Amino acid sequence: MKSGSTGKKGKYEIVGVVLWLVFWLAACVPTSEPIAIGPTRPSATAVSPTTTPVISPTITNPITTTALLARWDTGTSRYEIRPVDATTGQDVPGYTPLPLAGERTYTPQSILSANGRTLAAIETNGETCEASGGGSACRARATGLRLVDVAIWQGVTANLSGEGWVGPMAFSPDGSRLALAYHHENSSLILLFHAASGIQLGRHFFPYSFRPTLMAFTDDGSLVLAGAADGEKRGITPPGPFTVLLLDGVTLAEQWALALPEVVSGSWCTAVCDGPHDQQRTESWQPGVVAAPGGRALYIVHANEDKLTTVDLPGRTAHTTAIQPAQTWLERLLALTAETAVAKSMGDGAYKQVALSADGRRLYILGERWQVVTDAQGQPVQQQESLGVQVVDVSDGRLLQTKETPANRLRLTPDGAYLLLDGWDDNGRWFEVWNATTLVMVTRLEGLEITAVPLLNSEGGYALLAGNNVGHQIYLRLMVAPYFKCAPVWTADDPIIWLAGW
C-alpha cells in the first residue's frame, strides 16, 4: 500500500474529484446491452527491448481511465497483458498485447512501481509442492520475472531457475530496482533486479526456509523483511522466531536483524502429531504487519494478544504496547498490579490483517480467532469468533473505534478514503465498501467481487470494479463514488485478471 504525505494527499483528492466526474458521466449513460471486450490482436513475439518501441502513445491528459489487464488466450494457452479502458473494457488503441506465461489455475502475481512506470509480473509453468503439516502445499512454479515499461510498452523477462515459488515483491522508491523472495522447500533467496533491463543485481541466500510476510524499501534505500522461518518439519514443529531483517538495498548485505520471540507466527502441531491429518491438533497464528510510509517503522499486530509492536528502523529499536481504550490514571495504576489469566486449548489460532491510513497515524485491524473445545458428547468441535474492525492510534496503541463485522478480508484504498471488506454467509460471498473515517457502510454487494485497480498516469488514481461470472462470461461494473451504485456493464468471454489490483 502506498501512503503519501500531506502534499500527496492533496493530489489524491484532486485526482479523486476529477475521476469522480469522469466516471460519473461515463457510468450514468444508459446502455441497452453490455459492452464486450474487443477482439484479440496479434501477440507480440519479442520479449526483450528493441531499438524501436512497439508503440509511441501520446498522453494528453495526465488523468486516464486506463488499467492493465491479463486476459487468458485460449488459442495460445497463455495470458496477454493489455491496457484497457476500465470504464468500458475496450482495448486502448495502438497497444500490441504482450505475452505472460502462466497457468489458468493460479492467479498471476503482479505489482506496479510507485511512479506507475514499471509493471512486474511472475511467469509460471506448472506447480511446485512441498511437505506441510502431514500433507502437502502446492503453489505456482515461478519460471520468470516479466518487467514491462508501461510508458514505451516494452518488456523483458528474467529467468528464475529451479522449482521455487515467489513470495512478496517490492519496488525501490524510484522504481529502478525490484526485489523478490524466491522460495524452495528448504531454503529461500532474496533476489534484486534492475527494473529496466531485468539484469540480476544481487542475491541473499538463507540456508533455511525463511518466509517473509512483508518486504519494503526504506527512504534510505535499505530493504526491510519481516517474517519467520519454518520449523524443522513444516507444519509439525514450531517455527523460528519472528524476525525483522534489514538488507542493503543495493548489495543485499545484511545490516541489522532483530528477533521478536514474543510475536507468535506460524502453524505447528501440538497433539496427535503421528495420527491421521484430520485428528491432529494444531496452533496457527498470523500476525498483521505493515510498513510506515517510507519504511521508517514496522507495525506488528500480535495474533495471539491485543498488542502492537513498533519497530523503529532508523533507531534500531522496538517497543510493545497493549491495544486498549484510553484509560484514566486510576485504571492505569490498577493495571500495573493486575495479572492476566489466558485460557488455552488445543487448536488455538488467530489471524490479523492490517492496513495503515494514508497519513500513517491509524491502523485498521481485522481479525478472526478459533479454538477447539469438547462438546457435551466429548467430541472436539471448533469455535470461531470474528474480531471485527479496530482502529488504533499507532503512537500509543489507543483504541479509537471498533465495529463488529463477520468479514474475513480487509483492504484500504490508496487515498485512504474507503475500506473494502468481504466475507461469506449462507447466501454466498459478499463485499462491502465502508467510509474509512466513520466506519459507516456505503454499499454492499452480494456475489460481486470488488477489485481496486490502479489507473495509469493518474497520480495514485484507482477504479473500483465489481465482477461476477455467468456461465463462461465475466460481467464487470464500474463502481462510482460516492455511492458506488451507478455503473455500466461490460463483459469478457475469457478469464481476466486485473494486474497490480488488490
C-alpha positions, 0 to 999 in steps of 0.5 A: 500500500502506498501512503503519501504525505500531506502534499500527496494527499492533496493530489489524491483528492484532486485526482479523486474529484476529477475521476469522480466526474469522469466516471460519473458521466461515463457510468450514468449513460444508459446502455441497452446491452453490455459492452464486450471486450474487443477482439484479440490482436496479434501477440507480440513475439519479442520479449526483450527491448528493441531499438524501436518501441512497439508503440509511441502513445501520446498522453494528453491528459495526465488523468486516464481511465486506463488499467492493465489487464491479463486476459487468458488466450485460449488459442495460445494457452497463455495470458496477454497483458493489455491496457484497457479502458476500465470504464468500458473494457475496450482495448486502448488503441495502438497497444500490441498485447504482450505475452505472460506465461502462466497457468489458468489455475493460479492467479498471476502475481503482479505489482506496479512501481510507485511512479506507475512506470514499471509493471512486474509480473511472475511467469509460471509453468506448472506447480511446485509442492512441498511437505506441510503439516502431514500433507502437502502445499502446492503453489505456482512454479515461478519460471520468470520475472516479466518487467514491462515499461508501461510508458514505451510498452516494452518488456523483458523477462528474467529467468528464475531457475529451479522449482521455487515459488515467489513470495512478496515483491517490492519496488525501490522508491524510484522504481529502478530496482525490484526485489523478490523472495524466491522460495524452495522447500528448504531454503529461500533467496532474496533476489534484486533486479534492475527494473529496466533491463531485468539484469540480476543485481544481487542475491541473499541466500538463507540456508533455511526456509525463511518466509517473509510476510512483508518486504519494503524499501526504506527512504534510505534505500535499505530493504526491510523483511519481516517474517519467520522461518519454518520449523524443522518439519513444516507444519509439525514443529514450531517455527523460528522466531519472528524476525525483522531483517534489514538488507542493503538495498543495493548489495543485499548485505545484511545490516541489522536483524532483530528477533521478536520471540514474543510475536507468535507466527506460524502453524505447528502441531501440538497433539496427535502429531503421528495420527491421521491429518484430520485428528491432529491438533494444531496452533496457527497464528498470523500476525498483521504487519505493515510498513510506515510510509517510507519504511521508517517503522514496522507495525506488528499486530500480535495474533495471539494478544491485543498488542502492537509492536513498533519497530523503529528502523532508523533507531534500531529499536522496538517497543510493545504496547497493549491495544486498549481504550484510553484509560484514566490514571486510576485504571492505569495504576490498577493495571500495573498490579493486575495479572492476566489469566489466558485460557488455552486449548488445543487448536488455538489460532488467530489471524490479523490483517492490517492496513495503515491510513494514508497519513500513517497515524491509524491502523485498521485491524481485522481479525478472526480467532478459533479454538477447539473445545469438547462438546457435551458428547466429548467430541472436539468441535471448533469455535470461531469468533470474528474480531471485527474492525479496530482502529488504533492510534499507532503512537500509543496503541489507543483504541479509537473505534471498533465495529463488529463485522463477520468479514474475513478480508480487509483492504484500504484504498490508496487515498485512504478514503474507503475500506473494502471488506468481504466475507461469506454467509449462507447466501454466498460471498459478499463485499462491502465498501465502508467510509474509512473515517466513520466506519459507516457502510456505503454499499454492499454487494452480494456475489460481486467481487470488488477489485481496486485497480490502479489507473495509469498516469493518474497520480495514485488514481484507482477504479473500483470494479465489481465482477461476477461470472455467468456461465463462461462470461465475466460481467464487470461494473464500474463502481462510482463514488460516492455511492458506488451504485451507478455503473455500466456493464461490460463483459469478457468471454475469457478469464481476466485478471486485473494486474497490480489490483488488490 
